[in-house]
Amino acid sequence: MGDDRTHSPSEPSGLPEPLTPAGRDGLAAILARPERAVIALDFDGTLARIVPDPELARAHPDAVPALAALAPKVRSVAVVTGRPAGVAVRHGGFAGVPGLEHLVVLGHYGAERWDAVTGTVRAAEPHPGVAAVRAELPGFLDGIGAWRGSWIEEKGRALAVHTRRAEDPQAAFDALRGPLGRLAARHGLIVEPGRMVLELRPPGVDKGVALTEYVREAGAESVLYAGDDLGDLPAFAAVDKLRADGEVRGLLVCSGSAEVTDLASRADLVVEGPAGVVALLAGLAAGVA
């Protein structure tokens, strides 16, 4: 992606070296005491390639084997996603995999939780504004010219408007952002921008909150978080705060793309998309006892 923070593997273990002192310290902590480390990962763009139709997104073919090799050696592996937890489990192929018996999926930014040990999803009550927006959104968008070629994704506890299929995806994204923000605000929701997608969802729920709560629940001493999009910035900020407060040592990984550069500038390590993330996970599995 041309970012000078991107590194290829430089050690026999296949592990790249983080550029920042905090990142190097975080990686060293994970390798030294993996049994006290949490490995947390976004799904779309991190474990799975971004595709025009999110329903067709699937985890990288080497993702589950790498996770299954790593998970028994660390405190916990968690997938933190804006998708419904059950959808991420199905698209990831995470259920019933030897080695992933204690995997956790925090869906809808932590509003839902799937535990492999039970195979069930626990969820909070949905925000009433989502139902109100669901009823209003199709008609609302029909009146906007930039709507042509864009489409709505039903996410249960949120709704997303994708512009990747529009004739001019960026122009459609820019034209829709303001009106959708006003619609969301009328119903007590917020708009979360992403890679040619605008998600309308409840406030006060994000990957940073979900990750912080989970790291503390796990009693972790170190954490790796990998993401690719603007929705992962709260998780990056959460790790930064946990590090600054002395609660954990951490490694922030950006699954790089040409579409999103904000995350790369905040990362300790940038890898080349889901293939790079999977290679890093495999390297960690090989590098820890």
Disulfide bonds with the S-S distance in Angstrom:
none
